[in-house]
Amino acid sequence: MSASTPAVFADNPVARRRKKHWKDDALLARLGYKSQFRREFSLLETIAFAFSIMGISSAVSTSFYFPLVAGGHAGMIFGWLIPCFFVLCIACCLAELTSSMPTSAGLYYFSAKLAPEKYSALASWITGWANITGQVALVCSIGTNGVSTADAFTLLENNTGWKNGTFLSFKSHSVTLIPLADGWAFLLAFTAPMWCLTGYDAAAHISEETAGAARSAPIAIMTAVIFTEVFGWLFLISASYATTSVDDLLASELPLPMGQLFLNALGKKGMLAIWCLLISIQWVNGISQGVDASRVIFAFARDNALPGSRWWKQINPYTQTPVNAVWLVMACTIVLGLFGFSDAALSSLAGATVVGIYTSYGIPIFLRITSGRGKLKPGPFSLGKYYMPIGIISVAWIAFVEVLLLFPYTEAPAPIDMNYAIVLVAAVLLFASASWVLSARKWFTGPVPNVERDDSDLDVTEVEVGKDEKL
């Protein structure tokens, strides 16, 4: 035991756990923050949390329309498989950054530390707002998809003829997409896996609540992504084998084609049983994503980057959680949900979610392979010499897929079938840019340390973490 480690830690399970928590808190202090949360998440629980946000079965079921209409069977299988490789590269980069800097601030903290000093605050500001946009949009997107799932249940149970507006909006695009399925339209099949494979940075956002965060958080990121990719692909292979007619699924009266597929394969009772399970899973997805988004809000407010930060960074003394930030996320989600009066706007939420979140992924990865090459202190999870090629692949894919997801769904879009993701994303980025130029550049300096540091002690702790918990 080093001289910096308190001598009160005896050799028993409770003492070892306390020592691990002390190391976590010391590492967090080196990053500039004092510990404010209970470290209640174990490795398994952190994996489960990240995995629950991605929600394979419900996510694939509600986004099944995109690969189906864009490429049929090929869209189902290869439209999922191709993005998986690139998302895995992105996950590797984020896992490395999280292992080195396990803080709830996550992505915008990474950007601040890896950017040139002159642009550190700006990089942090843009990354933070992009991540908040994606996080809140994802909560709303999960909610609207949950409504579509519930609609399918009630429609079949009550034998009514009402159809969900979002699905009707999707259906309006199929006439144009199907003839172009061998070209640009096939690429739109990537919308489904890119929407499903989001939120794995949640492990970083709860790292201040995780025991052994420098080790547990990156493992959770990688495990959640790999499991989601593998089981999602197997799910779609099964769906492809069970699909006898793509046209029949697209012509179904049910709001979601996957509902018709289950109905054909399992009958009414079997379909309703599966659908009840999917609704329950989506409920858990929404709750988990709400927790994740609230941690992002809390961390950004802790650095005084949000209007009313003093409210949103408060920790409830009873639960030791940012309850005010949770309520803010719910309020923003309700405001986004008001776009429900427009079918096209609702159908654009998936694209806005992906663009917002992956922009916040791409900025720190880009900085890692450019200005931040010599700045990162490796944690237990490190890419070593492979960080450069993996980072280049990740940034290139993010740039490509974001352009793809901002394009209209048709060649000559009318207001009803316009892709409004670009409007939402542009509005937030315009606000962030304008507020930076007019005000924030004068007072926002990036992550704000709130703890007194003892560099001599923390350096020893850093070495201990690297040696004792290497993956």
C-alpha positions as CSV (number, residue, x, y, z in Angstrom):
1,M,0.0,0.0,0.0
2,S,1.4,3.4,-1.0
3,A,2.1,6.2,1.4
4,S,-0.9,8.1,-0.1
5,T,-3.4,5.4,0.7
6,P,-5.1,5.7,4.1
7,A,-3.9,3.1,6.5
8,V,-7.4,2.3,7.8
9,F,-8.1,-0.1,5.0
10,A,-7.8,-3.6,6.4
11,D,-7.7,-6.8,4.4
12,N,-11.4,-7.7,4.3
13,P,-14.1,-7.3,1.6
14,V,-15.6,-4.1,3.2
15,A,-12.2,-2.5,3.5
16,R,-11.2,-3.4,0.0
17,R,-14.5,-1.9,-1.3
18,R,-13.8,1.3,0.7
19,K,-10.3,1.4,-0.7
20,K,-11.6,1.1,-4.2
21,H,-14.0,3.9,-3.6
22,W,-11.2,6.0,-2.1
23,K,-9.2,5.5,-5.2
24,D,-12.2,6.4,-7.4
25,D,-12.7,9.6,-5.4
26,A,-8.9,10.4,-5.6
27,L,-8.9,10.0,-9.3
28,L,-12.0,12.1,-9.6
29,A,-10.2,14.8,-7.5
30,R,-7.3,14.7,-9.9
31,L,-9.8,15.5,-12.7
32,G,-11.0,18.5,-10.6
33,Y,-14.2,17.3,-9.0
34,K,-15.2,16.2,-5.5
35,S,-17.3,13.1,-5.1
36,Q,-21.0,13.9,-4.6
37,F,-22.7,10.6,-5.4
38,R,-22.9,7.3,-3.7
39,R,-20.9,4.7,-5.7
40,E,-23.6,2.2,-5.9
41,F,-23.0,0.7,-9.4
42,S,-20.9,-2.4,-9.7
43,L,-19.4,-3.6,-12.9
44,L,-22.4,-5.8,-13.7
45,E,-24.9,-3.0,-12.9
46,T,-23.0,-0.5,-15.0
47,I,-23.1,-2.9,-18.0
48,A,-26.8,-3.5,-17.3
49,F,-27.5,0.2,-17.2
50,A,-25.8,0.9,-20.6
51,F,-27.4,-2.2,-22.1
52,S,-30.9,-1.2,-20.9
53,I,-30.7,2.2,-22.7
54,M,-29.8,0.5,-26.0
55,G,-32.7,-2.0,-25.5
56,I,-32.2,-4.4,-28.4
57,S,-35.7,-6.0,-28.8
58,S,-37.7,-2.8,-28.5
59,A,-35.3,-0.6,-30.4
60,V,-35.1,-3.1,-33.3
61,S,-38.9,-3.6,-33.3
62,T,-39.7,0.1,-33.4
63,S,-37.1,1.0,-36.0
64,F,-37.8,-2.1,-38.2
65,Y,-39.5,0.0,-40.8
66,F,-36.3,1.8,-42.0
67,P,-34.4,-1.2,-43.2
68,L,-37.6,-2.9,-44.4
69,V,-38.6,0.0,-46.8
70,A,-35.0,0.9,-47.7
71,G,-33.7,-2.5,-48.7
72,G,-36.0,-5.3,-47.8
73,H,-34.1,-8.4,-46.7
74,A,-30.8,-6.9,-47.7
75,G,-31.6,-3.8,-45.6
76,M,-32.4,-5.9,-42.6
77,I,-29.2,-7.9,-42.7
78,F,-26.5,-5.8,-44.2
79,G,-28.1,-2.5,-43.2
80,W,-27.4,-3.5,-39.6
81,L,-24.1,-5.4,-40.1
82,I,-22.2,-2.6,-41.9
83,P,-22.6,0.2,-39.3
84,C,-21.8,-2.3,-36.5
85,F,-18.1,-2.3,-37.4
86,F,-17.8,1.4,-37.4
87,V,-19.8,1.8,-34.2
88,L,-17.5,-0.6,-32.5
89,C,-14.5,1.6,-33.5
90,I,-16.3,4.6,-31.9
91,A,-17.0,2.6,-28.8
92,C,-13.3,1.7,-28.5
93,C,-12.3,5.3,-28.7
94,L,-14.9,6.4,-26.1
95,A,-14.0,3.5,-23.8
96,E,-10.3,4.7,-23.8
97,L,-11.3,8.3,-23.0
98,T,-13.7,7.2,-20.3
99,S,-11.0,4.9,-18.7
100,S,-8.6,7.8,-18.6
101,M,-11.2,10.5,-17.4
102,P,-14.1,8.8,-15.6
103,T,-16.4,11.7,-14.8
104,S,-20.1,12.4,-15.3
105,A,-19.0,15.4,-17.5
106,G,-17.9,12.8,-20.0
107,L,-17.7,14.0,-23.6
108,Y,-17.5,17.7,-23.1
109,Y,-14.8,17.2,-20.4
110,F,-12.8,15.0,-22.9
111,S,-13.0,17.8,-25.5
112,A,-11.9,20.4,-23.1
113,K,-8.8,18.4,-22.0
114,L,-7.8,17.3,-25.6
115,A,-8.4,20.6,-27.4
116,P,-5.7,23.3,-27.8
117,E,-5.7,25.5,-24.8
118,K,-7.0,28.5,-26.8
119,Y,-10.0,26.6,-28.0
120,S,-10.6,24.3,-25.0
121,A,-13.7,26.2,-23.7
122,L,-15.2,26.4,-27.1
123,A,-14.8,22.7,-27.8
124,S,-16.3,21.9,-24.5
125,W,-19.2,24.3,-25.0
126,I,-20.2,22.9,-28.5
127,T,-19.7,19.2,-27.4
128,G,-21.8,19.8,-24.3
129,W,-24.7,21.3,-26.2
130,A,-24.6,18.7,-28.9
131,N,-24.7,15.9,-26.3
132,I,-27.6,17.5,-24.5
133,T,-29.5,17.8,-27.7
134,G,-29.0,14.2,-28.5
135,Q,-29.7,13.0,-25.0
136,V,-33.0,14.8,-24.6
137,A,-34.1,13.9,-28.2
138,L,-33.4,10.3,-27.4
139,V,-35.6,10.4,-24.3
140,C,-38.4,11.8,-26.5
141,S,-37.7,9.4,-29.3
142,I,-38.0,6.4,-27.0
143,G,-41.2,7.8,-25.7
144,T,-42.8,8.4,-29.1
145,N,-41.7,4.9,-30.2
146,G,-43.3,3.5,-27.0
147,V,-46.6,5.2,-28.1
148,S,-46.3,3.5,-31.5
149,T,-45.8,0.2,-29.8
150,A,-48.8,0.7,-27.5
151,D,-50.9,1.8,-30.5
152,A,-50.3,-1.5,-32.2
153,F,-51.5,-3.3,-29.1
154,T,-54.7,-1.3,-28.8
155,L,-55.4,-1.4,-32.5
156,L,-55.2,-5.2,-32.6
157,E,-57.1,-5.7,-29.3
158,N,-59.9,-3.3,-30.2
159,N,-59.9,-4.0,-33.9
160,T,-60.0,-0.3,-34.7
161,G,-58.8,1.4,-37.8
162,W,-56.7,4.2,-36.4
163,K,-53.1,4.4,-37.5
164,N,-50.2,6.1,-35.8
165,G,-49.3,9.4,-37.4
166,T,-45.5,8.8,-37.4
167,F,-45.9,5.5,-39.1
168,L,-48.1,7.1,-41.8
169,S,-45.4,9.7,-42.3
170,F,-42.9,6.9,-42.8
171,K,-45.2,5.1,-45.2
172,S,-45.4,8.2,-47.4
173,H,-41.7,7.8,-48.2
174,S,-41.9,4.2,-49.3
175,V,-43.1,5.0,-52.8
176,T,-39.8,6.8,-53.5
177,L,-37.5,4.7,-51.5
178,I,-38.4,1.2,-52.8
179,P,-37.5,1.9,-56.5
180,L,-34.1,3.3,-55.3
181,A,-33.4,0.5,-52.9
182,D,-30.1,-0.4,-54.7
183,G,-28.7,3.1,-54.3
184,W,-29.0,6.0,-51.9
185,A,-32.2,4.7,-50.4
186,F,-30.4,1.5,-49.1
187,L,-28.1,3.8,-47.1
188,L,-31.2,5.0,-45.2
189,A,-31.4,1.5,-43.7
190,F,-28.4,2.7,-41.6
191,T,-30.9,4.9,-39.7
192,A,-32.2,2.0,-37.6
193,P,-28.8,0.6,-36.3
194,M,-27.4,4.1,-35.7
195,W,-30.5,4.9,-33.6
196,C,-30.3,1.6,-31.8
197,L,-26.6,1.9,-31.2
198,T,-26.7,5.1,-29.2
199,G,-26.5,5.9,-25.5
200,Y,-23.6,3.6,-24.6
201,D,-21.7,6.7,-23.3
202,A,-24.2,6.3,-20.4
203,A,-21.4,4.3,-18.6
204,A,-19.3,7.5,-18.6
205,H,-22.1,9.7,-17.3
206,I,-22.7,7.4,-14.3
207,S,-18.9,6.9,-13.7
208,E,-19.0,9.0,-10.5
209,E,-21.6,6.6,-9.2
210,T,-19.6,3.5,-10.2
211,A,-17.1,1.5,-8.1
212,G,-13.8,1.0,-9.9
213,A,-15.0,3.5,-12.6
214,A,-11.8,3.6,-14.6
215,R,-12.1,-0.1,-15.2
216,S,-15.9,-0.7,-15.0
217,A,-17.1,2.1,-17.3
218,P,-15.0,1.1,-20.4
219,I,-15.9,-2.5,-20.0
220,A,-19.6,-1.5,-19.8
221,I,-19.3,0.5,-23.0
222,M,-17.7,-2.3,-24.9
223,T,-19.9,-5.0,-23.6
224,A,-23.2,-3.1,-24.2
225,V,-22.2,-2.3,-27.8
226,I,-21.0,-5.8,-28.7
227,F,-24.0,-7.5,-27.1
228,T,-26.4,-5.1,-28.8
229,E,-24.7,-5.6,-32.2
230,V,-24.7,-9.4,-32.0
231,F,-28.2,-10.0,-30.6
232,G,-29.7,-7.2,-32.8
233,W,-28.2,-8.9,-35.9
234,L,-29.5,-12.3,-34.8
235,F,-32.9,-10.8,-34.2
236,L,-33.0,-9.3,-37.7
237,I,-31.8,-12.5,-39.3
238,S,-34.7,-14.3,-37.6
239,A,-37.1,-11.5,-38.7
240,S,-35.8,-11.9,-42.3
241,Y,-36.5,-15.6,-42.3
242,A,-40.0,-15.0,-40.9
243,T,-40.8,-12.4,-43.5
244,T,-42.5,-14.0,-46.5
245,S,-43.6,-10.7,-48.1
246,V,-42.0,-7.3,-47.5
247,D,-44.9,-5.6,-49.3
248,D,-47.5,-7.3,-47.0
249,L,-45.7,-6.0,-43.9
250,L,-45.5,-2.5,-45.3
251,A,-49.2,-2.6,-46.2
252,S,-50.2,-3.7,-42.7
253,E,-52.9,-1.8,-40.7
254,L,-50.7,-2.1,-37.6
255,P,-48.6,1.0,-36.7
256,L,-45.3,-1.0,-36.7
257,P,-44.4,-3.7,-39.3
258,M,-42.8,-5.9,-36.6
259,G,-46.2,-6.2,-35.0
260,Q,-47.6,-7.7,-38.1
261,L,-44.6,-10.0,-38.3
262,F,-45.3,-11.3,-34.8
263,L,-49.0,-11.6,-35.6
264,N,-48.3,-13.7,-38.7
265,A,-45.9,-15.9,-36.8
266,L,-47.5,-16.2,-33.4
267,G,-51.1,-15.4,-33.8
268,K,-53.0,-12.7,-31.9
269,K,-52.4,-14.0,-28.4
270,G,-48.7,-14.7,-29.0
271,M,-48.3,-11.3,-30.6
272,L,-50.0,-9.5,-27.7
273,A,-47.9,-11.3,-25.1
274,I,-44.7,-10.3,-26.9
275,W,-45.9,-6.8,-27.4
276,C,-46.6,-6.4,-23.7
277,L,-43.0,-7.4,-23.0
278,L,-41.8,-4.9,-25.5
279,I,-43.8,-2.1,-24.0
280,S,-42.3,-2.9,-20.6
281,I,-38.8,-2.9,-22.0
282,Q,-39.4,0.5,-23.6
283,W,-40.6,1.8,-20.3
284,V,-37.2,0.7,-18.8
285,N,-35.3,2.2,-21.8
286,G,-37.0,5.5,-21.3
287,I,-36.3,5.6,-17.5
288,S,-32.7,4.7,-18.0
289,Q,-32.1,7.2,-20.7
290,G,-33.8,9.9,-18.6
291,V,-31.3,9.1,-15.8
292,D,-28.4,9.3,-18.3
293,A,-29.6,12.7,-19.7
294,S,-30.1,14.1,-16.2
295,R,-26.4,13.3,-15.4
296,V,-25.3,15.2,-18.5
297,I,-27.5,18.2,-17.5
298,F,-26.1,18.0,-13.9
299,A,-22.5,17.9,-15.1
300,F,-22.9,20.8,-17.5
301,A,-24.7,22.8,-14.9
302,R,-21.9,22.0,-12.4
303,D,-19.6,23.8,-14.7
304,N,-22.1,26.7,-14.8
305,A,-22.8,26.2,-18.5
306,L,-26.6,26.2,-18.4
307,P,-29.1,29.0,-17.7
308,G,-30.2,28.5,-14.1
309,S,-27.2,26.2,-13.4
310,R,-27.5,26.8,-9.6
311,W,-30.8,24.9,-9.7
312,W,-29.8,22.1,-12.0
313,K,-26.6,21.2,-10.3
314,Q,-28.2,20.7,-6.9
315,I,-28.0,17.2,-5.3
316,N,-31.0,16.0,-3.4
317,P,-29.6,15.3,0.2
318,Y,-31.9,12.3,0.7
319,T,-31.4,10.5,-2.6
320,Q,-27.9,12.0,-3.4
321,T,-29.1,12.3,-7.0
322,P,-29.7,15.4,-9.2
323,V,-33.5,15.4,-8.9
324,N,-33.8,19.0,-10.4
325,A,-31.9,17.9,-13.5
326,V,-34.3,15.0,-13.9
327,W,-37.2,17.3,-13.9
328,L,-35.5,19.6,-16.5
329,V,-35.0,16.6,-18.8
330,M,-38.7,15.6,-18.5
331,A,-39.8,19.2,-19.2
332,C,-37.5,19.5,-22.3
333,T,-38.9,16.1,-23.5
334,I,-42.4,17.3,-23.2
335,V,-41.6,20.4,-25.2
336,L,-40.0,18.2,-27.9
337,G,-43.0,16.0,-27.8
338,L,-45.2,19.0,-28.8
339,F,-43.8,18.4,-32.3
340,G,-46.2,15.5,-32.4
341,F,-48.7,17.8,-34.2
342,S,-46.4,17.3,-37.2
343,D,-45.9,13.7,-38.5
344,A,-42.8,14.7,-40.4
345,A,-41.3,16.4,-37.4
346,L,-41.8,13.4,-35.2
347,S,-40.3,11.0,-37.8
348,S,-37.2,13.2,-37.8
349,L,-36.5,12.7,-34.1
350,A,-34.4,9.6,-34.8
351,G,-32.1,11.5,-37.1
352,A,-31.8,14.4,-34.7
353,T,-30.9,12.0,-31.9
354,V,-28.2,10.3,-33.8
355,V,-26.7,13.6,-35.2
356,G,-26.7,15.2,-31.8
357,I,-25.2,12.3,-29.9
358,Y,-22.6,11.3,-32.5
359,T,-21.5,14.9,-33.0
360,S,-20.6,14.9,-29.3
361,Y,-18.8,11.5,-29.8
362,G,-16.9,12.8,-32.9
363,I,-15.5,16.0,-31.4
364,P,-13.4,14.5,-28.6
365,I,-12.3,11.6,-30.9
366,F,-11.2,14.0,-33.5
367,L,-9.3,16.0,-30.9
368,R,-7.7,12.8,-29.6
369,I,-6.1,12.1,-33.0
370,T,-5.1,15.7,-33.6
371,S,-4.3,18.2,-30.9
372,G,-4.7,15.7,-28.1
373,R,-2.2,13.0,-29.2
374,G,0.2,13.7,-26.4
375,K,-2.2,14.8,-23.7
376,L,-4.1,11.6,-22.8
377,K,-2.9,9.8,-19.7
378,P,-3.9,6.2,-20.4
379,G,-6.3,4.4,-18.0
380,P,-6.7,0.7,-17.5
381,F,-8.3,0.5,-21.0
382,S,-6.0,1.8,-23.7
383,L,-5.9,1.4,-27.5
384,G,-2.1,1.8,-27.5
385,K,-0.7,2.5,-30.9
386,Y,-4.0,1.6,-32.6
387,Y,-5.8,4.7,-31.3
388,M,-4.9,6.6,-34.5
389,P,-6.3,4.3,-37.2
390,I,-9.4,3.5,-35.1
391,G,-9.9,7.2,-34.4
392,I,-9.6,8.1,-38.1
393,I,-12.2,5.4,-39.1
394,S,-14.5,6.6,-36.3
395,V,-14.4,10.3,-37.3
396,A,-14.8,9.5,-41.0
397,W,-17.9,7.3,-40.3
398,I,-19.5,9.9,-38.1
399,A,-19.1,12.6,-40.7
400,F,-20.6,10.3,-43.4
401,V,-23.5,9.1,-41.4
402,E,-24.5,12.5,-40.1
403,V,-24.7,13.9,-43.7
404,L,-26.7,10.9,-44.6
405,L,-29.2,11.3,-41.8
406,L,-29.8,15.0,-42.5
407,F,-30.9,14.4,-46.1
408,P,-34.6,14.5,-47.0
409,Y,-36.2,11.1,-47.4
410,T,-37.4,11.9,-51.0
411,E,-35.8,13.6,-54.0
412,A,-38.2,16.5,-54.1
413,P,-39.5,16.8,-50.5
414,A,-42.8,18.5,-49.7
415,P,-43.3,19.9,-46.2
416,I,-45.1,16.7,-45.1
417,D,-42.1,14.5,-45.9
418,M,-39.2,16.8,-45.2
419,N,-36.5,15.6,-42.8
420,Y,-36.7,18.1,-40.0
421,A,-33.7,16.7,-38.1
422,I,-31.5,19.4,-39.6
423,V,-33.9,22.1,-38.3
424,L,-33.7,20.8,-34.7
425,V,-29.9,20.3,-34.8
426,A,-29.2,23.6,-36.6
427,A,-31.4,25.5,-34.1
428,V,-29.5,24.1,-31.1
429,L,-26.1,24.7,-32.7
430,L,-27.1,28.2,-33.8
431,F,-28.2,28.9,-30.2
432,A,-24.9,27.5,-28.8
433,S,-22.8,29.4,-31.4
434,A,-24.7,32.7,-30.9
435,S,-24.6,32.4,-27.1
436,W,-20.9,31.7,-27.3
437,V,-20.1,34.8,-29.4
438,L,-22.4,37.1,-27.5
439,S,-21.8,36.0,-24.0
440,A,-20.4,32.6,-23.0
441,R,-16.9,33.2,-24.4
442,K,-16.5,35.9,-21.7
443,W,-17.3,33.7,-18.7
444,F,-17.3,30.0,-19.7
445,T,-13.8,28.5,-19.2
446,G,-14.7,24.8,-19.6
447,P,-14.8,22.3,-16.7
448,V,-14.6,24.2,-13.4
449,P,-12.6,22.4,-10.6
450,N,-14.5,22.3,-7.3
451,V,-11.9,20.5,-5.2
452,E,-8.5,21.3,-3.8
453,R,-5.9,19.1,-5.3
454,D,-2.9,17.5,-3.6
455,D,-0.8,16.6,-6.7
456,S,1.7,14.6,-4.8
457,D,-0.9,12.2,-3.4
458,L,-3.0,12.1,-6.6
459,D,-0.1,11.2,-8.8
460,V,0.6,8.1,-6.6
461,T,-3.1,7.1,-6.8
462,E,-3.0,7.4,-10.6
463,V,-0.1,5.0,-10.8
464,E,-1.9,2.6,-8.4
465,V,-5.1,2.6,-10.6
466,G,-3.0,2.0,-13.7
467,K,-1.1,-1.0,-12.2
468,D,-3.8,-2.6,-10.1
469,E,-6.7,-2.5,-12.5
470,K,-5.2,-2.9,-15.9
471,L,-7.6,-4.6,-18.3
